[in-house]
């Protein structure tokens, strides 16, 4: 079983969006039995809360189901075989400061084909959930292709 954990700051906007989008892509590819997907935040302020209303709305607009709850990233998420996918460079730096180097820690947009930025901007502050959805979708497509190639799926 391949494990993927998306990580942002509070686990209510970007990482749950990526979690839902990637889960949908995995399911459509017929890989739900081979790839397990989750998300977490570097902070625990929102633990137990639903995803931000804007995230839920944009996912619903695109027909992507999601019913997860926010949680803080934990040591169990950092196994050497887990793909840990940070939404921005600060999230990545926070993960490295807390857990050290990780062989499969990547930035989501390093897998994007069309993105002109490296960090997925936090729509909690900008309200631009449509733009974030486009970036996340692009990154998730590339990530799935990468995992399929790496894992022989």
N, CA, C and O atoms as a DFTB+ gen file, in Angstrom:
612 C
 N C O
     1  1       0.852      -1.189       0.000
     2  2       0.000       0.000       0.000
     3  2       0.891       1.243       0.000
     4  3       1.742       1.409       0.875
     5  1       0.689       2.102      -0.978
     6  2       1.388       3.377      -1.061
     7  2       0.609       4.384      -0.220
     8  3      -0.618       4.454      -0.303
     9  1       1.319       5.153       0.581
    10  2       0.669       6.173       1.404
    11  2       1.119       7.560       0.965
    12  3       2.294       7.803       0.692
    13  1       0.126       8.474       0.907
    14  2       0.374       9.860       0.538
    15  2      -0.298      10.742       1.580
    16  3      -1.477      10.567       1.885
    17  1       0.465      11.696       2.127
    18  2      -0.088      12.651       3.091
    19  2       0.217      14.058       2.588
    20  3       1.378      14.424       2.405
    21  1      -0.840      14.844       2.365
    22  2      -0.703      16.237       1.967
    23  2      -0.674      17.088       3.233
    24  3      -1.449      16.854       4.161
    25  1       0.224      18.081       3.271
    26  2       0.391      18.889       4.479
    27  2       0.370      20.377       4.147
    28  3       1.086      20.849       3.264
    29  1      -0.480      21.106       4.889
    30  2      -0.463      22.570       4.837
    31  2      -0.396      23.088       6.271
    32  3      -0.013      22.341       7.171
    33  1      -0.751      24.321       6.500
    34  2      -0.619      24.920       7.819
    35  2      -1.657      24.396       8.810
    36  3      -1.294      23.832       9.841
    37  1      -2.938      24.575       8.510
    38  2      -3.974      24.213       9.468
    39  2      -4.831      23.028       9.074
    40  3      -5.681      22.600       9.854
    41  1      -4.627      22.486       7.883
    42  2      -5.376      21.332       7.376
    43  2      -6.870      21.625       7.228
    44  3      -7.712      20.773       7.511
    45  1      -7.185      22.857       6.776
    46  2      -8.590      23.156       6.502
    47  2      -8.818      23.693       5.083
    48  3      -9.960      23.738       4.625
    49  1      -7.764      24.098       4.385
    50  2      -7.953      24.646       3.032
    51  2      -7.213      23.836       1.971
    52  3      -7.829      23.065       1.236
    53  1      -5.915      24.007       1.892
    54  2      -5.148      23.431       0.787
    55  2      -4.950      21.924       0.874
    56  3      -5.210      21.210      -0.095
    57  1      -4.494      21.433       2.018
    58  2      -4.222      19.992       2.086
    59  2      -5.488      19.145       2.007
    60  3      -5.449      18.088       1.377
    61  1      -6.626      19.554       2.617
    62  2      -7.819      18.740       2.397
    63  2      -8.306      18.803       0.944
    64  3      -8.874      17.839       0.430
    65  1      -8.078      19.947       0.290
    66  2      -8.441      20.049      -1.123
    67  2      -7.602      19.066      -1.935
    68  3      -8.134      18.332      -2.768
    69  1      -6.299      19.052      -1.692
    70  2      -5.419      18.128      -2.403
    71  2      -5.766      16.681      -2.068
    72  3      -5.758      15.822      -2.949
    73  1      -6.066      16.410      -0.821
    74  2      -6.477      15.085      -0.368
    75  2      -7.681      14.608      -1.177
    76  3      -7.671      13.502      -1.718
    77  1      -8.710      15.436      -1.260
    78  2      -9.943      15.075      -1.968
    79  2      -9.708      14.914      -3.465
    80  3     -10.164      13.941      -4.066
    81  1      -9.005      15.853      -4.060
    82  2      -8.740      15.805      -5.504
    83  2      -7.911      14.572      -5.847
    84  3      -8.198      13.872      -6.818
    85  1      -6.880      14.312      -5.044
    86  2      -6.011      13.161      -5.318
    87  2      -6.771      11.855      -5.107
    88  3      -6.632      10.922      -5.898
    89  1      -7.576      11.783      -4.042
    90  2      -8.382      10.579      -3.824
    91  2      -9.281      10.302      -5.025
    92  3      -9.424       9.157      -5.452
    93  1      -9.884      11.357      -5.565
    94  2     -10.756      11.202      -6.736
    95  2      -9.966      10.672      -7.931
    96  3     -10.433       9.784      -8.644
    97  1      -8.776      11.216      -8.147
    98  2      -7.936      10.770      -9.258
    99  2      -7.508       9.314      -9.077
   100  3      -7.506       8.534     -10.030
   101  1      -7.149       8.962      -7.855
   102  2      -6.740       7.588      -7.540
   103  2      -7.902       6.627      -7.805
   104  3      -7.722       5.568      -8.406
   105  1      -9.087       7.014      -7.350
   106  2     -10.274       6.176      -7.551
   107  2     -10.568       6.009      -9.038
   108  3     -10.821       4.895      -9.496
   109  1     -10.538       7.109      -9.799
   110  2     -10.817       7.054     -11.233
   111  2      -9.788       6.217     -11.992
   112  3     -10.092       5.639     -13.035
   113  1      -8.563       6.161     -11.451
   114  2      -7.503       5.364     -12.078
   115  2      -7.574       3.890     -11.666
   116  3      -6.781       3.072     -12.132
   117  1      -8.523       3.560     -10.796
   118  2      -8.664       2.182     -10.331
   119  2      -7.577       1.758      -9.360
   120  3      -7.247       0.575      -9.268
   121  1      -7.014       2.730      -8.625
   122  2      -5.886       2.446      -7.727
   123  2      -6.219       2.613      -6.245
   124  3      -5.315       2.691      -5.412
   125  1      -7.504       2.668      -5.913
   126  2      -7.908       2.897      -4.522
   127  2      -7.426       1.798      -3.577
   128  3      -7.269       2.039      -2.380
   129  1      -7.193       0.614      -4.096
   130  2      -6.694      -0.489      -3.256
   131  2      -5.175      -0.430      -3.083
   132  3      -4.623      -1.109      -2.217
   133  1      -4.499       0.377      -3.905
   134  2      -3.041       0.460      -3.838
   135  2      -2.513       1.756      -3.228
   136  3      -1.377       1.800      -2.755
   137  1      -3.333       2.813      -3.236
   138  2      -2.863       4.119      -2.746
   139  2      -3.818       4.639      -1.677
   140  3      -5.014       4.798      -1.918
   141  1      -3.272       4.901      -0.498
   142  2      -4.038       5.474       0.615
   143  2      -3.675       6.948       0.728
   144  3      -2.497       7.305       0.710
   145  1      -4.695       7.811       0.848
   146  2      -4.491       9.255       0.831
   147  2      -5.025       9.881       2.123
   148  3      -6.067       9.473       2.636
   149  1      -4.300      10.873       2.640
   150  2      -4.708      11.572       3.851
   151  2      -4.143      12.987       3.787
   152  3      -3.413      13.337       2.860
   153  1      -4.490      13.787       4.778
   154  2      -3.928      15.131       4.887
   155  2      -3.794      15.503       6.347
   156  3      -4.432      14.910       7.217
   157  1      -2.945      16.508       6.606
   158  2      -2.685      16.964       7.969
   159  2      -2.149      18.397       7.906
   160  3      -1.792      18.899       6.840
   161  1      -2.103      19.032       9.065
   162  2      -1.557      20.382       9.159
   163  2      -0.318      20.405      10.034
   164  3      -0.154      19.551      10.906
   165  1       0.549      21.369       9.809
   166  2       1.716      21.497      10.678
   167  2       1.302      21.992      12.066
   168  3       1.988      21.736      13.055
   169  1       0.185      22.696      12.125
   170  2      -0.360      23.154      13.403
   171  2      -1.637      22.410      13.741
   172  3      -2.279      21.829      12.866
   173  1      -2.000      22.429      15.009
   174  2      -3.182      21.703      15.448
   175  2      -4.363      22.569      15.809
   176  3      -5.298      22.084      16.447
   177  1      -4.360      23.843      15.423
   178  2      -5.406      24.787      15.815
   179  2      -6.802      24.356      15.394
   180  3      -7.777      24.619      16.099
   181  1      -6.898      23.701      14.256
   182  2      -8.213      23.354      13.700
   183  2      -8.547      21.862      13.845
   184  3      -9.509      21.387      13.241
   185  1      -7.776      21.135      14.626
   186  2      -7.982      19.684      14.766
   187  2      -9.446      19.376      15.070
   188  3     -10.051      19.961      15.969
   189  1      -9.993      18.445      14.299
   190  2     -11.372      18.016      14.468
   191  2     -12.385      18.796      13.660
   192  3     -13.542      18.386      13.561
   193  1     -11.975      19.915      13.079
   194  2     -12.897      20.747      12.296
   195  2     -13.034      20.227      10.865
   196  3     -12.144      19.557      10.341
   197  1     -14.165      20.551      10.252
   198  2     -14.361      20.279       8.825
   199  2     -13.455      21.215       8.021
   200  3     -12.934      22.203       8.539
   201  1     -13.286      20.880       6.764
   202  2     -12.534      21.755       5.865
   203  2     -13.240      23.113       5.771
   204  3     -14.447      23.210       5.991
   205  1     -12.492      24.132       5.451
   206  2     -13.009      25.488       5.279
   207  2     -14.192      25.477       4.308
   208  3     -14.213      24.697       3.356
   209  1     -15.139      26.314       4.545
   210  2     -16.328      26.415       3.695
   211  2     -15.950      26.615       2.225
   212  3     -16.555      26.008       1.341
   213  1     -14.958      27.457       1.966
   214  2     -14.527      27.699       0.587
   215  2     -13.974      26.449      -0.074
   216  3     -14.215      26.216      -1.259
   217  1     -13.240      25.647       0.671
   218  2     -12.723      24.380       0.149
   219  2     -13.866      23.431      -0.147
   220  3     -13.896      22.801      -1.204
   221  1     -14.810      23.321       0.784
   222  2     -15.956      22.431       0.570
   223  2     -16.773      22.876      -0.634
   224  3     -17.260      22.042      -1.397
   225  1     -16.926      24.177      -0.809
   226  2     -17.714      24.691      -1.940
   227  2     -17.037      24.419      -3.274
   228  3     -17.695      24.002      -4.227
   229  1     -15.741      24.647      -3.354
   230  2     -15.049      24.437      -4.630
   231  2     -15.001      22.951      -4.976
   232  3     -15.102      22.586      -6.147
   233  1     -14.850      22.097      -3.974
   234  2     -14.871      20.662      -4.231
   235  2     -16.253      20.227      -4.722
   236  3     -16.360      19.454      -5.674
   237  1     -17.290      20.715      -4.085
   238  2     -18.661      20.387      -4.504
   239  2     -18.919      20.884      -5.926
   240  3     -19.558      20.197      -6.723
   241  1     -18.421      22.076      -6.239
   242  2     -18.580      22.652      -7.585
   243  2     -18.001      21.729      -8.654
   244  3     -18.513      21.659      -9.772
   245  1     -16.936      21.027      -8.301
   246  2     -16.265      20.132      -9.254
   247  2     -16.652      18.664      -9.056
   248  3     -16.061      17.771      -9.663
   249  1     -17.644      18.427      -8.205
   250  2     -18.122      17.060      -8.000
   251  2     -17.143      16.146      -7.285
   252  3     -17.130      14.936      -7.511
   253  1     -16.321      16.733      -6.421
   254  2     -15.318      15.963      -5.687
   255  2     -15.772      15.806      -4.239
   256  3     -15.867      16.799      -3.518
   257  1     -16.055      14.579      -3.799
   258  2     -16.515      14.389      -2.418
   259  2     -15.379      14.539      -1.403
   260  3     -14.228      14.216      -1.696
   261  1     -15.712      15.028      -0.216
   262  2     -14.741      15.103       0.877
   263  2     -15.487      15.274       2.192
   264  3     -16.374      16.118       2.314
   265  1     -15.116      14.467       3.166
   266  2     -15.756      14.545       4.468
   267  2     -14.735      14.401       5.594
   268  3     -15.075      13.944       6.685
   269  1     -13.489      14.788       5.336
   270  2     -12.441      14.643       6.339
   271  2     -12.508      15.699       7.420
   272  3     -13.270      16.662       7.332
   273  1     -11.699      15.497       8.436
   274  2     -11.570      16.431       9.559
   275  2     -10.099      16.779       9.728
   276  3      -9.220      15.949       9.497
   277  1      -9.846      18.004      10.131
   278  2      -8.476      18.484      10.308
   279  2      -7.777      17.730      11.431
   280  3      -8.385      17.342      12.429
   281  1      -6.473      17.538      11.228
   282  2      -5.621      16.947      12.254
   283  2      -4.212      17.471      12.075
   284  3      -3.869      18.021      11.028
   285  1      -3.404      17.299      13.094
   286  2      -2.013      17.732      13.025
   287  2      -1.135      16.571      12.559
   288  3      -1.361      15.418      12.924
   289  1      -0.139      16.894      11.753
   290  2       0.794      15.880      11.276
   291  2       1.494      15.249      12.478
   292  3       1.781      15.919      13.469
   293  1       1.760      13.953      12.371
   294  2       2.366      13.206      13.472
   295  2       3.530      12.358      12.967
   296  3       3.702      12.179      11.761
   297  1       4.303      11.855      13.871
   298  2       5.444      10.995      13.542
   299  2       5.021       9.827      12.653
   300  3       5.771       9.434      11.760
   301  1       3.833       9.267      12.883
   302  2       3.362       8.120      12.100
   303  2       3.173       8.459      10.621
   304  3       3.142       7.562       9.778
   305  1       3.047       9.742      10.305
   306  2       2.915      10.176       8.908
   307  2       4.248      10.209       8.180
   308  3       4.289      10.347       6.958
   309  1       5.326      10.083       8.921
   310  2       6.649      10.324       8.355
   311  2       7.444       9.046       8.097
   312  3       8.672       9.061       8.176
   313  1       6.772       7.956       7.794
   314  2       7.500       6.727       7.479
   315  2       8.292       6.932       6.187
   316  3       7.879       7.715       5.331
   317  1       9.412       6.248       6.036
   318  2      10.237       6.440       4.833
   319  2       9.509       6.134       3.526
   320  3       9.880       6.668       2.481
   321  1       8.489       5.291       3.564
   322  2       7.773       4.927       2.341
   323  2       6.608       5.857       2.022
   324  3       6.023       5.761       0.943
   325  1       6.260       6.757       2.943
   326  2       5.134       7.667       2.736
   327  2       5.573       8.863       1.904
   328  3       6.616       9.463       2.163
   329  1       4.770       9.204       0.907
   330  2       4.976      10.438       0.154
   331  2       4.362      11.559       0.984
   332  3       3.148      11.592       1.182
   333  1       5.191      12.471       1.466
   334  2       4.735      13.608       2.266
   335  2       4.798      14.818       1.345
   336  3       5.875      15.206       0.892
   337  1       3.645      15.411       1.072
   338  2       3.545      16.446       0.049
   339  2       3.164      17.781       0.693
   340  3       2.036      17.961       1.152
   341  1       4.109      18.700       0.719
   342  2       3.897      20.022       1.316
   343  2       3.268      20.975       0.311
   344  3       3.572      20.931      -0.881
   345  1       2.389      21.835       0.807
   346  2       1.712      22.799      -0.050
   347  2       2.566      24.031      -0.335
   348  3       2.419      24.659      -1.383
   349  1       3.454      24.377       0.588
   350  2       4.331      25.526       0.331
   351  2       5.680      25.323       1.004
   352  3       5.868      24.385       1.778
   353  1       6.613      26.213       0.700
   354  2       7.975      26.062       1.200
   355  2       8.053      26.216       2.719
   356  3       8.918      25.607       3.347
   357  1       7.174      27.011       3.321
   358  2       7.170      27.134       4.777
   359  2       6.690      25.834       5.425
   360  3       7.242      25.409       6.440
   361  1       5.663      25.198       4.845
   362  2       5.211      23.900       5.352
   363  2       6.349      22.884       5.284
   364  3       6.561      22.119       6.225
   365  1       7.069      22.879       4.182
   366  2       8.191      21.956       4.009
   367  2       9.270      22.223       5.056
   368  3       9.791      21.295       5.675
   369  1       9.597      23.489       5.245
   370  2      10.613      23.844       6.247
   371  2      10.156      23.454       7.653
   372  3      10.958      22.973       8.454
   373  1       8.883      23.658       7.953
   374  2       8.349      23.275       9.269
   375  2       8.437      21.766       9.479
   376  3       8.790      21.309      10.566
   377  1       8.120      20.995       8.448
   378  2       8.215      19.538       8.545
   379  2       9.655      19.097       8.764
   380  3       9.919      18.218       9.585
   381  1      10.586      19.702       8.036
   382  2      12.003      19.352       8.187
   383  2      12.528      19.744       9.565
   384  3      13.326      19.014      10.154
   385  1      12.090      20.887      10.084
   386  2      12.524      21.322      11.412
   387  2      12.008      20.375      12.500
   388  3      12.703      20.097      13.477
   389  1      10.807      19.898      12.317
   390  2      10.200      19.033      13.336
   391  2      10.624      17.572      13.224
   392  3      10.832      16.908      14.240
   393  1      10.754      17.062      11.990
   394  2      10.996      15.630      11.788
   395  2      12.337      15.304      11.135
   396  3      12.694      14.130      11.041
   397  1      13.078      16.294      10.686
   398  2      14.334      16.046       9.983
   399  2      14.087      15.790       8.506
   400  3      12.979      15.983       8.005
   401  1      15.125      15.357       7.820
   402  2      14.993      15.103       6.389
   403  2      14.124      13.863       6.158
   404  3      14.065      12.963       6.995
   405  1      13.471      13.841       5.037
   406  2      12.580      12.738       4.692
   407  2      12.792      12.419       3.216
   408  3      12.788      13.326       2.385
   409  1      12.977      11.141       2.877
   410  2      13.301      10.796       1.493
   411  2      12.194      11.079       0.477
   412  3      12.469      11.185      -0.718
   413  1      10.958      11.200       0.933
   414  2       9.850      11.427       0.003
   415  2       9.054      12.682       0.350
   416  3       7.842      12.744       0.145
   417  1       9.752      13.666       0.871
   418  2       9.121      14.960       1.141
   419  2       9.289      15.833      -0.099
   420  3      10.404      16.126      -0.528
   421  1       8.148      16.241      -0.664
   422  2       8.152      17.030      -1.894
   423  2       7.183      18.203      -1.777
   424  3       6.300      18.213      -0.920
   425  1       7.358      19.163      -2.632
   426  2       6.400      20.255      -2.799
   427  2       5.408      19.811      -3.872
   428  3       5.815      19.280      -4.906
   429  1       4.111      20.021      -3.639
   430  2       3.103      19.578      -4.595
   431  2       3.355      20.140      -5.986
   432  3       3.279      19.414      -6.977
   433  1       3.654      21.425      -6.060
   434  2       3.770      22.043      -7.387
   435  2       5.057      21.686      -8.114
   436  3       5.243      22.086      -9.263
   437  1       5.956      20.934      -7.462
   438  2       7.114      20.424      -8.195
   439  2       6.674      19.362      -9.207
   440  3       7.438      19.007     -10.105
   441  1       5.447      18.855      -9.065
   442  2       4.891      17.878      -9.995
   443  2       3.949      18.509     -11.020
   444  3       3.476      17.826     -11.928
   445  1       3.678      19.795     -10.884
   446  2       2.726      20.478     -11.763
   447  2       3.329      20.713     -13.142
   448  3       4.528      20.949     -13.287
   449  1       2.477      20.644     -14.133
   450  2       2.914      20.866     -15.511
   451  2       2.827      22.343     -15.894
   452  3       3.681      22.862     -16.612
   453  1       1.769      23.015     -15.398
   454  2       1.503      24.379     -15.861
   455  2       1.735      25.467     -14.809
   456  3       1.697      26.650     -15.148
   457  1       1.967      25.115     -13.578
   458  2       2.074      26.125     -12.519
   459  2       3.290      27.020     -12.727
   460  3       4.377      26.559     -13.073
   461  1       3.072      28.306     -12.508
   462  2       4.153      29.277     -12.624
   463  2       4.669      29.706     -11.265
   464  3       5.489      30.618     -11.159
   465  1       4.184      29.041     -10.225
   466  2       4.616      29.324      -8.854
   467  2       5.038      28.003      -8.214
   468  3       4.692      26.934      -8.717
   469  1       5.777      28.068      -7.120
   470  2       6.210      26.860      -6.422
   471  2       5.346      26.599      -5.189
   472  3       5.174      25.449      -4.784
   473  1       4.801      27.667      -4.588
   474  2       3.969      27.543      -3.398
   475  2       2.494      27.645      -3.765
   476  3       2.099      28.522      -4.532
   477  1       1.678      26.741      -3.211
   478  2       0.233      26.861      -3.358
   479  2      -0.197      27.944      -2.373
   480  3      -0.040      27.755      -1.167
   481  1      -0.738      29.079      -2.845
   482  2      -1.119      30.157      -1.927
   483  2      -2.280      29.726      -1.024
   484  3      -3.144      28.949      -1.429
   485  1      -2.279      30.240       0.184
   486  2      -3.304      29.862       1.153
   487  2      -4.582      30.657       0.897
   488  3      -4.596      31.870       1.107
   489  1      -5.657      30.004       0.447
   490  2      -6.894      30.725       0.151
   491  2      -7.622      31.190       1.414
   492  3      -8.588      31.949       1.328
   493  1      -7.169      30.747       2.567
   494  2      -7.735      31.228       3.834
   495  2      -7.580      32.739       3.905
   496  3      -8.444      33.440       4.432
   497  1      -6.463      33.235       3.368
   498  2      -6.177      34.669       3.403
   499  2      -6.614      35.398       2.143
   500  3      -6.988      36.569       2.204
   501  1      -6.569      34.707       0.982
   502  2      -6.865      35.374      -0.280
   503  2      -8.296      35.158      -0.760
   504  3      -8.830      35.981      -1.503
   505  1      -8.924      34.054      -0.340
   506  2     -10.266      33.727      -0.812
   507  2     -10.296      33.172      -2.225
   508  3     -11.375      32.926      -2.765
   509  1      -9.135      32.969      -2.833
   510  2      -9.078      32.536      -4.225
   511  2      -9.049      31.005      -4.328
   512  3      -8.048      30.415      -4.737
   513  1     -10.147      30.388      -3.956
   514  2     -10.238      28.936      -3.959
   515  2     -10.228      28.352      -5.371
   516  3      -9.750      27.234      -5.563
   517  1     -10.745      29.081      -6.365
   518  2     -10.736      28.594      -7.748
   519  2      -9.309      28.428      -8.255
   520  3      -8.970      27.403      -8.845
   521  1      -8.478      29.435      -8.024
   522  2      -7.082      29.386      -8.467
   523  2      -6.341      28.258      -7.754
   524  3      -5.584      27.517      -8.382
   525  1      -6.555      28.127      -6.457
   526  2      -5.904      27.073      -5.683
   527  2      -6.343      25.701      -6.192
   528  3      -5.527      24.783      -6.268
   529  1      -7.607      25.555      -6.536
   530  2      -8.098      24.288      -7.078
   531  2      -7.370      23.946      -8.385
   532  3      -6.995      22.793      -8.597
   533  1      -7.169      24.930      -9.253
   534  2      -6.447      24.700     -10.508
   535  2      -5.023      24.229     -10.244
   536  3      -4.552      23.277     -10.865
   537  1      -4.335      24.905      -9.315
   538  2      -2.958      24.528      -8.981
   539  2      -2.904      23.128      -8.383
   540  3      -2.070      22.311      -8.774
   541  1      -3.792      22.856      -7.439
   542  2      -3.826      21.558      -6.769
   543  2      -4.105      20.450      -7.779
   544  3      -3.460      19.402      -7.742
   545  1      -5.048      20.669      -8.670
   546  2      -5.376      19.657      -9.678
   547  2      -4.184      19.362     -10.576
   548  3      -3.895      18.203     -10.871
   549  1      -3.499      20.403     -11.006
   550  2      -2.320      20.252     -11.853
   551  2      -1.234      19.467     -11.114
   552  3      -0.658      18.529     -11.664
   553  1      -0.960      19.852      -9.876
   554  2       0.049      19.157      -9.086
   555  2      -0.317      17.709      -8.814
   556  3       0.541      16.829      -8.876
   557  1      -1.575      17.456      -8.515
   558  2      -2.025      16.087      -8.227
   559  2      -1.919      15.182      -9.445
   560  3      -1.565      14.010      -9.315
   561  1      -2.220      15.712     -10.627
   562  2      -2.069      14.912     -11.856
   563  2      -0.620      14.475     -12.022
   564  3      -0.341      13.310     -12.304
   565  1       0.290      15.410     -11.847
   566  2       1.714      15.094     -11.978
   567  2       2.195      14.152     -10.882
   568  3       3.001      13.259     -11.139
   569  1       1.705      14.348      -9.665
   570  2       2.077      13.467      -8.558
   571  2       1.616      12.043      -8.823
   572  3       2.369      11.096      -8.595
   573  1       0.395      11.884      -9.299
   574  2      -0.102      10.539      -9.584
   575  2       0.751       9.867     -10.663
   576  3       1.079       8.687     -10.543
   577  1       1.105      10.595     -11.695
   578  2       1.972      10.036     -12.746
   579  2       3.328       9.626     -12.152
   580  3       3.865       8.570     -12.486
   581  1       3.866      10.462     -11.279
   582  2       5.155      10.165     -10.634
   583  2       5.060       8.887      -9.786
   584  3       5.919       8.010      -9.876
   585  1       4.024       8.794      -8.977
   586  2       3.852       7.629      -8.109
   587  2       3.636       6.364      -8.935
   588  3       4.182       5.308      -8.614
   589  1       2.854       6.470      -9.979
   590  2       2.628       5.301     -10.840
   591  2       3.939       4.808     -11.431
   592  3       4.187       3.603     -11.488
   593  1       4.777       5.738     -11.871
   594  2       6.069       5.369     -12.442
   595  2       6.999       4.786     -11.374
   596  3       7.626       3.750     -11.598
   597  1       7.090       5.438     -10.226
   598  2       7.967       5.006      -9.138
   599  2       7.564       3.650      -8.572
   600  3       8.421       2.819      -8.272
   601  1       6.272       3.430      -8.426
   602  2       5.746       2.245      -7.761
   603  2       5.315       1.144      -8.731
   604  3       4.897       0.068      -8.303
   605  1       5.415       1.409     -10.028
   606  2       5.025       0.417     -11.022
   607  2       3.531       0.119     -11.026
   608  3       3.122      -1.031     -11.188
   609  1       2.715       1.161     -10.846
   610  2       1.264       0.990     -10.798
   611  2       0.605       1.352     -12.132
   612  3      -0.616       1.264     -12.261
